[in-house]
Amino acid sequence: PDFRLSGKLAAEANTVNGVEVKYTEPDEARRPYATRWRVYVFKNGKDTDMHHVDSASAFLFGRDRRVADIPIDHPSCSSQHAVLQYRHIKGSVKPYLIDLSSTNGTFLNGQQIPELRYVELRSEDVIRFGFSTREYVLLCE
């Protein structure tokens, strides 16, 4: 039997700062232990920001600052746009990206990724959200 919360109870358990979060971490979610990951933000070729993305197992990108771990302010981006999720698969923890059915899509290295499917990430991958010109570069240090 599956004893996880469902329906209304799941929604209440998955509420942050009064906002229902669209995403629930999978059972294989793990924090990366042996590697240090960073996301560098570039606009017009200039480094504008950097985020440490190795202190938790998941990071939510979106416009809603009440729930987003990494805010994206472009109007073409959704309030809960995508998640960087670390997953323990076949003995190692790797980063994945999942688009949360965003209105204008998530792009990895120039290609739109399918919604609600995990796509494995590698160091130096470039992520874009919606029609924003900002580029988010994932680096393993």
DSSP file (Angstrom, degrees, kcal/mol; ACC not computed):
  #  RESIDUE AA STRUCTURE BP1 BP2  ACC     N-H-->O    O-->H-N    N-H-->O    O-->H-N    TCO  KAPPA ALPHA  PHI   PSI    X-CA   Y-CA   Z-CA
    1    1 A P              0   0    0      0, 0.0     2,-0.7     0, 0.0     0, 0.0   0.000 360.0 360.0 360.0 152.5    0.0    0.0    0.0
    2    2 A D        -     0   0    0      1,-0.1     0, 0.0     2,-0.1     0, 0.0  -0.897 360.0-178.6-102.7 113.3    1.0    3.6   -0.6
    3    3 A F        +     0   0    0     -2,-0.7    -1,-0.1     2,-0.0     3,-0.1   0.245  39.9 122.3 -98.9  12.8    0.7    5.6    2.6
    4    4 A R  S    S-     0   0    0      1,-0.1     6,-0.1     6,-0.0    -2,-0.1  -0.359  72.7 -93.2 -71.3 156.3    1.7    9.0    1.1
    5    5 A L        -     0   0    0      4,-0.1     2,-0.3     5,-0.1    -1,-0.1  -0.351  46.7-172.6 -66.6 148.0   -0.7   11.9    1.4
    6    6 A S    >>  -     0   0    0     -3,-0.1     3,-1.1    -2,-0.0     4,-0.8  -0.927  42.6  -6.8-137.0 163.9   -3.0   12.5   -1.5
    7    7 A G  H 3> S-     0   0    0     -2,-0.3     4,-1.9     1,-0.2     3,-0.1  -0.225 126.7  -1.0  58.5-132.7   -5.5   15.1   -2.5
    8    8 A K  H 3> S+     0   0    0      1,-0.2     4,-2.2     2,-0.2    -1,-0.2   0.847 133.8  54.3 -63.3 -38.4   -6.3   17.9   -0.1
    9    9 A L  H <> S+     0   0    0     -3,-1.1     4,-2.0     1,-0.2    -1,-0.2   0.897 108.2  49.9 -64.7 -39.1   -3.9   16.6    2.6
   10   10 A A  H  X S+     0   0    0     -4,-0.8     4,-1.3     2,-0.2    -2,-0.2   0.904 109.8  51.4 -64.8 -40.8   -1.0   16.5    0.2
   11   11 A A  H  < S+     0   0    0     -4,-1.9     3,-0.3     1,-0.2    10,-0.2   0.915 110.9  47.5 -62.8 -43.0   -1.8   20.1   -0.9
   12   12 A E  H >< S+     0   0    0     -4,-2.2     3,-0.8     1,-0.2    -1,-0.2   0.872 112.3  49.5 -66.3 -36.7   -1.8   21.3    2.7
   13   13 A A  H 3< S+     0   0    0     -4,-2.0    -1,-0.2     1,-0.3    -2,-0.2   0.715 109.9  53.3 -73.7 -20.0    1.5   19.4    3.4
   14   14 A N  T 3< S+     0   0    0     -4,-1.3     7,-2.8    -3,-0.3     2,-0.5  -0.213  82.4 118.6-109.7  41.0    3.1   21.0    0.3
   15   15 A T  E <   -A   20   0A   0     -3,-0.8     2,-0.4     5,-0.2     5,-0.2  -0.924  39.2-173.6-111.1 131.0    2.3   24.6    1.2
   16   16 A V  E >  S-A   19   0A   0      3,-2.8     3,-2.3    -2,-0.5    -2,-0.0  -0.992  72.9 -14.6-125.7 126.5    5.1   27.1    1.7
   17   17 A N  T 3  S-     0   0    0     -2,-0.4    -1,-0.1     1,-0.3     3,-0.1   0.842 129.8 -53.0  50.4  38.2    4.4   30.7    2.9
   18   18 A G  T 3  S+     0   0    0      1,-0.2     2,-0.5    48,-0.0    -1,-0.3   0.507 116.8 113.0  80.4   4.5    0.7   30.2    2.1
   19   19 A V  E <   -A   16   0A   0     -3,-2.3    -3,-2.8    47,-0.1     2,-0.5  -0.933  68.0-127.4-114.2 130.3    1.4   29.1   -1.4
   20   20 A E  E     -A   15   0A   0     -2,-0.5     2,-0.4    -5,-0.2    -5,-0.2  -0.645  25.9-137.3 -74.9 121.3    0.7   25.5   -2.7
   21   21 A V        -     0   0    0     -7,-2.8    -7,-0.0    -2,-0.5    -1,-0.0  -0.669   2.6-148.3 -82.7 130.8    3.9   24.3   -4.3
   22   22 A K  S    S+     0   0    0     -2,-0.4     2,-0.4    78,-0.0    -1,-0.1   0.680  75.0  72.7 -70.1 -18.7    3.2   22.4   -7.6
   23   23 A Y        -     0   0    0     -9,-0.1     2,-0.4    59,-0.1    -2,-0.1  -0.802  55.6-170.8-111.4 139.6    6.2   20.1   -7.1
   24   24 A T        -     0   0    0     -2,-0.4   -10,-0.0     0, 0.0    -2,-0.0  -0.995  31.8-115.5-123.7 131.7    6.8   17.2   -4.8
   25   25 A E        -     0   0    0     -2,-0.4    33,-0.0     1,-0.1     2,-0.0  -0.339  31.5-117.5 -66.4 144.0   10.2   15.6   -4.5
   26   26 A P    >   -     0   0    0      0, 0.0     3,-1.7     0, 0.0    -1,-0.1  -0.283  26.5-104.8 -76.0 167.2   10.6   12.0   -5.7
   27   27 A D  T 3  S+     0   0    0      1,-0.3    -2,-0.1    60,-0.0    60,-0.0   0.806 119.7  57.9 -61.2 -30.1   11.6    9.2   -3.3
   28   28 A E  T 3  S+     0   0    0      2,-0.0    60,-3.2    59,-0.0    -1,-0.3   0.319  76.2 132.3 -86.2  10.0   15.1    9.1   -4.9
   29   29 A A  B <   +B   87   0B   0     -3,-1.7     2,-0.3    58,-0.2    58,-0.2  -0.406  29.1 166.2 -63.5 132.5   15.8   12.8   -4.0
   30   30 A R        -     0   0    0     56,-1.5    56,-0.1    27,-0.3    26,-0.1  -0.990  38.2-115.3-145.5 150.9   19.2   13.3   -2.4
   31   31 A R        -     0   0    0     -2,-0.3     2,-0.4    24,-0.1    26,-0.2  -0.685  41.5-108.2 -81.1 139.6   21.4   16.2   -1.6
   32   32 A P        +     0   0    0      0, 0.0     5,-0.1     0, 0.0    -1,-0.1  -0.579  41.8 177.0 -71.2 125.4   24.7   16.1   -3.5
   33   33 A Y        +     0   0    0     -2,-0.4    21,-0.0     1,-0.1    -2,-0.0   0.876  69.4  36.2 -97.8 -44.8   27.4   15.3   -1.0
   34   34 A A  S    S+     0   0    0      2,-0.0     2,-0.3     0, 0.0    -1,-0.1   0.572 110.1  61.1 -92.7  -9.1   30.7   15.0   -2.7
   35   35 A T        -     0   0    0     19,-0.1     2,-0.6   106,-0.0   105,-0.0  -0.878  67.3-138.8-123.2 152.3   30.3   17.7   -5.3
   36   36 A R        -     0   0    0     -2,-0.3   105,-3.2    19,-0.0     2,-0.4  -0.944  23.7-167.9-109.2 120.5   29.8   21.5   -5.2
   37   37 A W  E     -H  140   0C   0     -2,-0.6    16,-2.0   103,-0.2     2,-0.3  -0.861   6.4-179.0-111.5 143.2   27.3   22.8   -7.8
   38   38 A R  E     -HI 139  52C   0    101,-2.6   101,-2.9    -2,-0.4     2,-0.5  -0.971  19.2-146.7-136.0 150.9   26.8   26.4   -8.7
   39   39 A V  E     -HI 138  51C   0     12,-2.6    12,-2.6    -2,-0.3     2,-0.4  -0.985  16.1-161.7-117.7 120.1   24.4   28.2  -11.1
   40   40 A Y  E     -HI 137  50C   0     97,-2.7    97,-3.2    -2,-0.5     2,-0.5  -0.863   8.9-145.3-101.5 134.0   25.9   31.4  -12.7
   41   41 A V  E     -HI 136  49C   0      8,-2.8     7,-3.3    -2,-0.4     8,-1.3  -0.868  16.1-171.4-104.4 128.6   23.4   33.8  -14.2
   42   42 A F  E     -HI 135  47C   0     93,-2.9    93,-2.7    -2,-0.5     2,-0.4  -0.953   9.3-176.0-120.6 138.1   24.5   35.8  -17.4
   43   43 A K  E >  S- I   0  46C   0      3,-2.4     3,-1.9    -2,-0.4    91,-0.1  -0.992  79.9 -10.6-131.9 126.2   22.7   38.7  -19.1
   44   44 A N  T 3  S-     0   0    0     -2,-0.4    -1,-0.1    89,-0.3     3,-0.1   0.862 130.6 -55.5  53.3  38.9   24.1   40.0  -22.3
   45   45 A G  T 3  S+     0   0    0      1,-0.2     2,-0.4    90,-0.0    -1,-0.3   0.443 113.9 116.5  79.1   0.0   27.2   38.0  -21.8
   46   46 A K  E <  S-I   43   0C   0     -3,-1.9    -3,-2.4     2,-0.0     2,-0.5  -0.865  70.9-118.6-107.8 136.9   27.9   39.5  -18.3
   47   47 A D  E     +I   42   0C   0     -2,-0.4    -5,-0.3    -5,-0.2     3,-0.1  -0.578  40.1 166.1 -68.8 117.7   27.9   37.5  -15.1
   48   48 A T  E     -     0   0C   0     -7,-3.3     2,-0.3    -2,-0.5    -6,-0.2   0.659  56.2  -0.8-110.4 -21.4   25.2   39.0  -13.0
   49   49 A D  E     -I   41   0C   0     -8,-1.3    -8,-2.8     2,-0.0     2,-0.3  -0.986  51.3-150.2-163.1 163.4   24.6   36.5  -10.1
   50   50 A M  E     -I   40   0C   0     -2,-0.3     2,-0.4   -10,-0.2   -10,-0.2  -0.992   8.8-164.1-145.5 138.6   25.6   33.2   -8.7
   51   51 A H  E     -I   39   0C   0    -12,-2.6   -12,-2.6    -2,-0.3     2,-0.6  -0.985  19.7-133.9-125.8 132.1   23.6   30.6   -6.7
   52   52 A H  E     +I   38   0C   0     -2,-0.4     3,-0.2   -14,-0.2   -14,-0.2  -0.748  26.0 179.5 -78.5 121.2   25.0   27.8   -4.6
   53   53 A V        +     0   0    0    -16,-2.0   -15,-0.1    -2,-0.6    -1,-0.1  -0.282  59.0  78.0-122.4  47.9   22.8   24.8   -5.5
   54   54 A D        +     0   0    0    -17,-0.1    -1,-0.1   -23,-0.1   -19,-0.1   0.283  67.7  83.1-132.6   8.4   24.3   22.0   -3.4
   55   55 A S  S    S+     0   0    0     -3,-0.2     2,-0.3   -18,-0.1   -24,-0.1   0.510  98.9  25.1 -93.4  -5.3   22.8   22.7    0.0
   56   56 A A  S    S-     0   0    0    -26,-0.1   -26,-0.1     1,-0.0     3,-0.1  -0.890  79.7-111.9-146.3 174.5   19.5   21.0   -0.6
   57   57 A S  S    S+     0   0    0     -2,-0.3    29,-3.1   -26,-0.2     2,-0.3   0.644  97.5  26.6 -88.1 -15.0   18.1   18.2   -2.9
   58   58 A A  E     -C   85   0B   0     27,-0.2     2,-0.4   -29,-0.1    27,-0.2  -0.998  56.9-163.8-149.4 149.9   15.9   20.6   -5.0
   59   59 A F  E     -C   84   0B   0     25,-2.2    25,-2.7    -2,-0.3     2,-0.5  -0.986  15.9-145.4-136.5 123.9   15.7   24.2   -6.1
   60   60 A L  E     -C   83   0B   0     -2,-0.4    10,-2.4     7,-0.2     9,-1.7  -0.767   7.9-157.8 -93.2 128.1   12.6   25.8   -7.5
   61   61 A F  E     +Cd  82  70B   0     21,-3.2    20,-1.8    -2,-0.5    21,-1.6  -0.876  38.2 112.8 -99.8 134.0   13.0   28.5  -10.2
   62   62 A G  E    S- d   0  71B   0      8,-1.3    10,-1.9    -2,-0.4    17,-0.3  -0.969  70.7-100.6 176.2 172.4   10.0   30.9  -10.6
   63   63 A R  S    S+     0   0    0     15,-1.6     2,-1.1    -2,-0.3    16,-0.2   0.743  91.6  91.2 -81.5 -25.0    8.6   34.4  -10.4
   64   64 A D    >>  -     0   0    0     15,-1.6     4,-2.5     1,-0.2     3,-1.6  -0.602  58.9-167.4 -78.4 102.0    6.8   33.8   -7.0
   65   65 A R  T 34 S+     0   0    0     -2,-1.1    -1,-0.2     1,-0.3    -2,-0.0   0.623  79.0  71.9 -68.0 -12.8    9.4   34.9   -4.5
   66   66 A R  T 34 S+     0   0    0      1,-0.1    -1,-0.3   -49,-0.0   -47,-0.1   0.785 119.9  12.9 -71.1 -25.4    7.4   33.4   -1.6
   67   67 A V  T <4 S+     0   0    0     -3,-1.6    -7,-0.2    12,-0.2     2,-0.2   0.595 100.0 104.9-124.3 -19.2    8.3   29.9   -2.9
   68   68 A A     <  -     0   0    0     -4,-2.5    -7,-0.2     1,-0.2    12,-0.0  -0.479  45.5-165.5 -73.6 131.5   11.1   30.3   -5.4
   69   69 A D  S    S+     0   0    0     -9,-1.7    -8,-0.2     1,-0.3    -1,-0.2   0.831  92.6  29.2 -77.5 -35.8   14.6   29.3   -4.3
   70   70 A I  E    S-d   61   0B   0    -10,-2.4    -8,-1.3    -3,-0.1    -1,-0.3  -0.918  91.6-143.1-126.2 102.7   16.0   31.1   -7.4
   71   71 A P  E     -d   62   0B   0      0, 0.0     2,-0.4     0, 0.0    -8,-0.2  -0.385  13.5-168.5 -70.4 140.3   13.8   33.9   -8.5
   72   72 A I        -     0   0    0    -10,-1.9     5,-0.1     6,-0.1     9,-0.1  -0.989   0.4-171.3-126.6 120.8   13.3   34.6  -12.2
   73   73 A D        +     0   0    0     -2,-0.4    -1,-0.1     3,-0.0   -10,-0.1   0.468  40.2 121.3 -97.2  -3.1   11.6   38.0  -12.8
   74   74 A H    >   -     0   0    0      1,-0.1     3,-2.0     2,-0.1    58,-0.1  -0.384  64.8-130.7 -65.8 137.1   10.9   37.9  -16.6
   75   75 A P  T 3  S+     0   0    0      0, 0.0    -1,-0.1     0, 0.0    55,-0.1   0.702 104.9  62.4 -63.3 -19.1    7.1   38.3  -17.3
   76   76 A S  T 3  S+     0   0    0     53,-0.1    28,-0.4     2,-0.1     2,-0.3   0.524  89.4  90.2 -82.6  -3.7    7.2   35.3  -19.7
   77   77 A C  S <  S-     0   0    0     -3,-2.0     2,-0.1    53,-0.1   -15,-0.0  -0.661  79.2-118.3 -94.4 149.1    8.2   33.0  -16.9
   78   78 A S    >   -     0   0    0     -2,-0.3   -15,-1.6     1,-0.1     3,-0.5  -0.396  22.7-113.9 -82.3 160.7    5.7   31.1  -14.7
   79   79 A S  T 3  S+     0   0    0      1,-0.3   -15,-1.6   -17,-0.3     2,-0.4   0.863 119.1  22.8 -64.0 -35.6    5.4   31.7  -10.9
   80   80 A Q  T 3  S+     0   0    0    -18,-0.2    -1,-0.3   -17,-0.1   -18,-0.2  -0.858  85.0 159.2-127.3  94.6    6.6   28.1  -10.4
   81   81 A H    <   -     0   0    0    -20,-1.8    19,-2.6    -3,-0.5    21,-0.4   0.939  52.4 -20.8 -90.8 -52.5    8.5   27.4  -13.6
   82   82 A A  E     -CE  61  99B   0    -21,-1.6   -21,-3.2    17,-0.3     2,-0.4  -0.962  50.9-132.9-156.4 165.8   11.0   24.6  -13.2
   83   83 A V  E     -CE  60  98B   0     15,-2.3    15,-2.1    -2,-0.3     2,-0.7  -0.994   7.3-146.3-131.9 134.9   13.0   22.6  -10.6
   84   84 A L  E     -CE  59  97B   0    -25,-2.7   -25,-2.2    -2,-0.4     2,-0.4  -0.911  33.1-175.0 -92.0 115.9   16.6   21.5  -10.4
   85   85 A Q  E     -CE  58  96B   0     11,-2.7    11,-2.2    -2,-0.7     2,-0.4  -0.960  21.4-145.9-122.1 127.5   16.3   18.2   -8.6
   86   86 A Y  E     - E   0  95B   0    -29,-3.1   -56,-1.5    -2,-0.4     2,-0.4  -0.792  23.8-170.6 -89.3 133.3   19.2   15.9   -7.4
   87   87 A R  E     -BE  29  94B   0      7,-2.6     7,-2.3    -2,-0.4     2,-0.9  -0.977  23.9-134.8-130.1 138.8   18.3   12.3   -7.7
   88   88 A H  E     + E   0  93B   0    -60,-3.2     2,-0.4    -2,-0.4     5,-0.2  -0.820  41.1 159.8 -92.6 106.5   20.1    9.1   -6.5
   89   89 A I  E >   - E   0  92B   0      3,-2.5     3,-1.4    -2,-0.9    -2,-0.1  -0.996  61.3  -8.3-134.7 130.8   20.1    6.7   -9.4
   90   90 A K  T 3  S-     0   0    0     -2,-0.4    -1,-0.1     1,-0.3     3,-0.1   0.885 130.2 -48.6  52.1  45.8   22.4    3.7  -10.0
   91   91 A G  T 3  S+     0   0    0      1,-0.1     2,-0.3    -3,-0.1    -1,-0.3   0.457 121.2  82.0  82.8   1.7   24.7    4.6   -7.1
   92   92 A S  E <  S-E   89   0B   0     -3,-1.4    -3,-2.5    -5,-0.1     2,-0.6  -0.973  70.9-125.6-139.5 156.7   25.3    8.2   -7.8
   93   93 A V  E     +E   88   0B   0     -2,-0.3    -5,-0.2    -5,-0.2    -7,-0.1  -0.883  36.1 173.2-102.0 121.3   23.6   11.6   -7.2
   94   94 A K  E     -E   87   0B   0     -7,-2.3    -7,-2.6    -2,-0.6     2,-0.3  -0.909  31.5-109.4-127.9 153.5   23.1   13.6  -10.4
   95   95 A P  E     -E   86   0B   0      0, 0.0    26,-2.9     0, 0.0     2,-0.3  -0.609  34.1-177.6 -83.9 143.6   21.2   16.9  -11.2
   96   96 A Y  E     -EF  85 120B   0    -11,-2.2   -11,-2.7    -2,-0.3     2,-0.4  -0.930  16.3-142.1-133.3 157.6   18.1   16.8  -13.2
   97   97 A L  E     -EF  84 119B   0     22,-2.4    22,-2.0    -2,-0.3     2,-0.4  -0.971  14.8-173.9-121.7 137.7   15.8   19.6  -14.5
   98   98 A I  E     -E   83   0B   0    -15,-2.1   -15,-2.3    -2,-0.4     2,-0.4  -0.996  18.7-139.8-133.7 129.8   12.0   19.3  -14.7
   99   99 A D  E     -Eg  82 115B   0     15,-0.6    17,-3.1    18,-0.5     2,-0.9  -0.750  12.6-143.4 -86.2 130.3    9.7   21.9  -16.3
  100  100 A L        -     0   0    0    -19,-2.6   -20,-0.1    -2,-0.4   -18,-0.1  -0.303  59.9 -78.4 -92.6  50.6    6.5   22.4  -14.2
  101  101 A S  S    S-     0   0    0     -2,-0.9    -1,-0.1     1,-0.1   -19,-0.1   0.898  72.1-172.1  56.0  43.7    4.1   22.8  -17.2
  102  102 A S        -     0   0    0    -21,-0.4     3,-0.2     1,-0.1    -1,-0.1  -0.237  30.2-121.0 -64.8 156.4    5.3   26.4  -17.6
  103  103 A T  S    S+     0   0    0      1,-0.2    -1,-0.1     2,-0.1   -26,-0.1   0.901 107.0  25.1 -66.1 -42.6    3.5   28.6  -20.1
  104  104 A N  S    S-     0   0    0    -28,-0.4    -1,-0.2     1,-0.2   -27,-0.1   0.231 109.3-118.8-115.2  13.3    6.6   29.4  -22.3
  105  105 A G        -     0   0    0     -3,-0.2    25,-3.0    24,-0.1     2,-0.4   0.180  14.2 -95.1  82.9 165.8    8.9   26.5  -21.7
  106  106 A T  E     -J  129   0C   0      7,-0.4     7,-2.7    23,-0.2     2,-0.4  -0.976  33.5-152.1-124.0 137.8   12.3   25.7  -20.3
  107  107 A F  E     -JK 128 112C   0     21,-3.0    21,-2.3    -2,-0.4     2,-0.5  -0.935   8.3-165.6-121.0 133.3   15.3   25.4  -22.6
  108  108 A L  E >  S-JK 127 111C   0      3,-3.1     3,-1.8    -2,-0.4    19,-0.2  -0.969  81.3 -19.9-118.6 116.6   18.4   23.3  -22.1
  109  109 A N  T 3  S-     0   0    0     17,-3.5    -1,-0.2    -2,-0.5    18,-0.1   0.867 130.4 -49.7  52.4  40.1   21.3   24.2  -24.4
  110  110 A G  T 3  S+     0   0    0     16,-0.3     2,-0.4     1,-0.2    -1,-0.3   0.329 118.8 105.7  87.2  -7.0   18.9   25.8  -26.9
  111  111 A Q  E <  S-K  108   0C   0     -3,-1.8    -3,-3.1     0, 0.0     2,-0.2  -0.899  72.6-120.0-110.3 133.6   16.4   22.9  -27.0
  112  112 A Q  E     -K  107   0C   0     -2,-0.4    -5,-0.3    -5,-0.3    -7,-0.1  -0.501  28.3-138.9 -69.7 134.9   13.0   23.0  -25.3
  113  113 A I        -     0   0    0     -7,-2.7    -7,-0.4    -2,-0.2     2,-0.1  -0.640  24.6-100.4 -91.7 152.9   12.7   20.2  -22.7
  114  114 A P    >   -     0   0    0      0, 0.0     3,-0.9     0, 0.0   -15,-0.6  -0.401  43.6-105.8 -68.6 148.7    9.4   18.3  -22.4
  115  115 A E  B 3  S+g   99   0B   0      1,-0.2   -15,-0.2   -17,-0.1     3,-0.1  -0.457  96.0  11.5 -76.7 149.7    7.2   19.3  -19.5
  116  116 A L  T 3  S+     0   0    0    -17,-3.1     2,-0.4     1,-0.2    -1,-0.2   0.734 102.5 109.5  57.6  28.4    6.9   17.2  -16.4
  117  117 A R  S <  S-     0   0    0     -3,-0.9   -18,-0.5   -18,-0.2     2,-0.3  -0.997  70.0-119.0-131.0 138.3    9.9   14.9  -17.4
  118  118 A Y        -     0   0    0     -2,-0.4     2,-0.4   -20,-0.1   -20,-0.2  -0.556  25.0-167.7 -75.1 136.0   13.3   14.8  -15.8
  119  119 A V  E     -F   97   0B   0    -22,-2.0   -22,-2.4    -2,-0.3     2,-0.1  -0.995  24.2-121.3-123.4 124.8   16.2   15.7  -18.0
  120  120 A E  E     -F   96   0B   0     -2,-0.4     2,-0.3   -24,-0.2   -24,-0.3  -0.402  27.3-148.1 -67.9 138.8   19.7   14.9  -16.8
  121  121 A L        -     0   0    0    -26,-2.9     2,-0.3    -2,-0.1    -1,-0.1  -0.742   9.7-163.2-106.0 155.1   22.0   17.9  -16.4
  122  122 A R    >   -     0   0    0     -2,-0.3     3,-1.9   -28,-0.1    16,-0.2  -0.922  38.9 -79.1-130.7 158.8   25.8   18.1  -16.9
  123  123 A S  T 3  S+     0   0    0     -2,-0.3    16,-0.3     1,-0.3     3,-0.1  -0.318 117.4  24.9 -57.1 139.1   28.3   20.7  -15.8
  124  124 A E  T 3  S+     0   0    0     14,-4.1    -1,-0.3     1,-0.3    15,-0.2   0.433  84.7 147.0  80.7   5.3   28.4   23.7  -18.2
  125  125 A D    <   -     0   0    0     -3,-1.9    13,-2.2    13,-0.4     2,-0.5  -0.427  42.2-137.3 -66.2 147.1   24.8   23.1  -19.4
  126  126 A V  E     - L   0 137C   0     11,-0.2   -17,-3.5    -3,-0.1     2,-0.4  -0.940  18.4-166.9-113.0 126.2   23.0   26.4  -20.2
  127  127 A I  E     -JL 108 136C   0      9,-2.8     9,-2.8    -2,-0.5     2,-0.3  -0.907   5.8-176.8-114.9 138.0   19.4   26.8  -19.1
  128  128 A R  E     -J  107   0C   0    -21,-2.3   -21,-3.0    -2,-0.4     2,-0.5  -0.970  13.9-146.0-130.3 150.0   16.9   29.5  -20.2
  129  129 A F  E >   -J  106   0C   0      5,-0.4     3,-1.8    -2,-0.3   -23,-0.2  -0.964  56.2 -46.0-120.0 127.9   13.3   30.1  -19.0
  130  130 A G  T 3  S-     0   0    0    -25,-3.0   -53,-0.1    -2,-0.5   -23,-0.0  -0.227 113.4 -30.6  55.9-136.6   10.5   31.3  -21.2
  131  131 A F  T 3  S+     0   0    0     -3,-0.0    -1,-0.2     2,-0.0   -54,-0.0   0.249  99.5 129.7 -99.2  11.3   11.5   34.3  -23.4
  132  132 A S    <   -     0   0    0     -3,-1.8    -3,-0.1     1,-0.1   -60,-0.0  -0.361  54.0-147.3 -64.6 143.8   14.1   35.6  -21.0
  133  133 A T        +     0   0    0     -5,-0.1   -89,-0.3     2,-0.1    -1,-0.1   0.527  65.2 111.7 -89.2  -6.6   17.5   36.4  -22.4
  134  134 A R        -     0   0    0     -5,-0.2     2,-0.4   -91,-0.1    -5,-0.4  -0.433  57.5-150.2 -67.1 140.1   19.2   35.4  -19.1
  135  135 A E  E     -H   42   0C   0    -93,-2.7   -93,-2.9    -7,-0.1     2,-0.6  -0.943   3.5-154.8-114.4 135.6   21.3   32.3  -19.2
  136  136 A Y  E     -HL  41 127C   0     -9,-2.8    -9,-2.8    -2,-0.4     2,-0.6  -0.942  12.5-162.9-111.9 112.7   21.7   30.0  -16.2
  137  137 A V  E     -HL  40 126C   0    -97,-3.2   -97,-2.7    -2,-0.6     2,-0.5  -0.866   7.5-147.4-105.2 122.8   24.9   28.0  -16.4
  138  138 A L  E     -H   39   0C   0    -13,-2.2   -14,-4.1    -2,-0.6   -13,-0.4  -0.759  21.3-179.1 -89.5 127.2   25.3   25.0  -14.2
  139  139 A L  E     -H   38   0C   0   -101,-2.9  -101,-2.6    -2,-0.5     2,-0.6  -0.985  23.0-147.4-130.2 138.6   28.9   24.3  -13.1
  140  140 A C  E      H   37   0C   0     -2,-0.4  -103,-0.2  -103,-0.2    -2,-0.0  -0.915 360.0 360.0 -99.9 123.4   30.4   21.6  -10.9
  141  141 A E              0   0    0   -105,-3.2  -104,-0.1    -2,-0.6    -1,-0.1   0.408 360.0 360.0-108.1 360.0   33.4   23.0   -9.0
